Amino acid sequence: MRHIMVLNSKGGCGKSTIATNLASYYAAEGKRVALVDYDPQASSLDWLDRRPESRAKIIGINGARDGLTHLPRNAEIVIEDAPARSHGTELTALVRRAETLIVPVLPSAIDMQASTKFLEELAKVGKVKRKKVKIAVVANRVRESTIIFDQLDEYLEGLKMPYVATFREAQNYIRAYIRGLGIFELPEYLAWPDWEQWAPLIEWLQSRRSRP
């Protein structure tokens, strides 16, 4: 059973978008997928409620209420959408469940500053210090050819962890969310630029580099 968690203590950085798209990708690949939503806002579970029955099934779990109590034993991939403002013992407990962490960062000075503090705290978590979990960062909701994106790109390149993907700000993510779909389930003519941007993250997740 593979546990992949999307987390950042900064709210609004797109954790649920990345979590739901990962869940739909693996489900479409024929994996038995569970999507655990620890955020009280339950954005990932709201997305799942919109998902058509004709699409690959994903098991939804209210982690904020039940933790992993109802996690199916036969789940192959567990995607966990962590809550914002996770610190201290809560952060340690969350990381204890995961083997791969994905940290999305937005192109803004506030988000970069907040992510610096979060990553410093994350580095002190026992499981991270023992290198029992792999971490990657992604740039999210970016507009290329802007000064702030250049600053974010330089910031992420300077971190001592893999910087594996850059996701543009696109209406496709809204189109997919309101229909309970993932970006890979949209028509190719519409979503191929986003598929290309997701390819490096998928490749990293499928490699040994993403596993402890």
N, C-alpha and C positions, 0 to 999 in steps of 0.2 A: 504494500500500500504506500503510495507516494504522496507526501504532504507538501504542498506548495502554498506559501502564505504571501499575500500582498499586504504590505504594511508601511506606514509612515505616521508619526504622531500628528503631523499637520493635516488638518481636515481639508477637503475639497481638492485633493491632488489627483483624483481619478482612480483610487483603489478599486472601487466597485466596477468601473468600466474595464479595468484590466482583468479583474477576477472573473467577471461574467464572460468575457471574450476567451479567456483561457479555458473555462469550463465548457463552453460551447465547442471550442476547437477539439478538445480531447473527446468529448461525447460524439462529435461527428466522425472522429477517427475510430469509433467502435469501443472506446474505453468505458468502463463503469465509473461514472463520475459523481462525486458528492460535492455540493457547494455549501460551505459553512459560512454563515453571515454573523459575525460577532458585533456588528455595528447596530446600535439601537434603532437607527433610522431604517435599517433593513432594505437598503436600495437593491442589493443583489437578489433578495427574496422577492421584492416587487417585480424585478425583471423576470424572475423565474415564473411568477404567476401569469405573466403575459405570454409565456412561451407556448407556441402551438403544439398540440398533441402529436402532430405529424413529424415533428423534429425529434432528433435523438434525445432520449430521456436523461434528465439530470435530477438527482435527489437533492432536495433543499433541506437544510438543517438550520434552525434558529440557534446559533451558537451563543448569542447574548442571553438566551433564556435557558437552554439545555446543555450548553457545552457540546461535547462529542458523544453524549449519551445515546443518541439515536443513529450514530454512524454505522452504516451497513458493513458487516464483516467482509463482504465480497467487493467492496469499493476498491478500484485500482488506482484512481487519482482523486485526491482530496484537495480542492481549492479553497483556501481560507481567506476571507475578506476581513481583515483586522479593523478594529474600531480606531477612530482618531483619539488623540490625547492618551495613548497608551504609554505608561511610564512605570518605573519601579517594579514592584512585584507582579503587577499585571503584565507588563512587557516580558518579564522573565517567564511567566507561565505560558504566554502565547508562543514564545520562541521555542519552549520546551517541546511543543507539539510538531514543530516543522523541521524539515531537512533542507528546504530551499526557500530563501526569502527574496522577494522582489520589491524594491523601494522606488516608487515613482516620484519624480521631482518636477515641479512646474517652473517655467521660465519667469521667475520674479525674484527680486532681491529678498523679499520676505521669506519666500519658500526656500531659497538656498540657505539663508541664515538658519531657519528652523530645521532644515535637514541636516545641517552641520551639527547642531546640538543633538539631534536625534541619533545620528550615526555614531557620535561620540558615546552616547549612552548605550546604544546597541552593542558597541564594541566591548563594553564592560560586562555584558551578560555572560554568565558562565559557559553556556553552550557555544557561544560565539568565540569566546577566548580559547576554548578547547578545540576549536575548528571542527565542531561536530555539525555545523550548518554552513551552507554556502549562500552568499549574498551577491546580488547584482542590482545595479541601479539602471533606471530608464528615464529618459527625458519625455515628458508627457505634455500634450496639447501645445505643441510648439508651432511657431510660424518661422519658417526658415528665412534667411536673408534679413534678419532683424538683429539689432545690437544686443537685445536681451537674450536671444537664443545663442548668439556667439558667447556671451558671458556664461550662460548655463552649460554650453558645450565644454568650454574651458574648465569650468568648475568640476563637472563630472569626470572629465579626462584626468583631473588631478587627484581624484580619490584613489585610495589603495584597495580598490575592488573593481570587478568587471563593470564596465559601462557598455551595455549590450544592445540597446535599441533606442530609437527616437521615433515617437509617434506624433504625427501632425494633428493640429486642431481641425476636425472635419465633421461635417454634418452626417456623415455615414454612421458615426457612433450613436448619434441621436436617432437616426432612422432605425438602426439595429435595436437599440434599447427599447423603444416604444413598441416594438413587435416581438420582443422576447427572443431576439436572434443575436448571434455574434457576427463580427465583421467578416468572418470566413463564410458565413451563410448568406451574405448578400450577393447579388449577381456580379460576375467577374468584371463586366464592362464598367460597373459602378465602383467596385471596391479594390481593383487590382493594385492601385498605389498603396493602399493600406496593407494589403497582403504582403507586399514587398517589404514594408517597414516592420512587419511582425516576424518576418522570416528569421532574422538574427536571434531574436529572443527564443523562438521555437527551437532553433538549432542548438542554442546554448542549453536549454532545458533538456534536450534529448542527448546531450553529451555527458560524459563522466565529470566534466568540469563543474556541473551544477549539483553534484552529489557529494556528500561528505565521505 
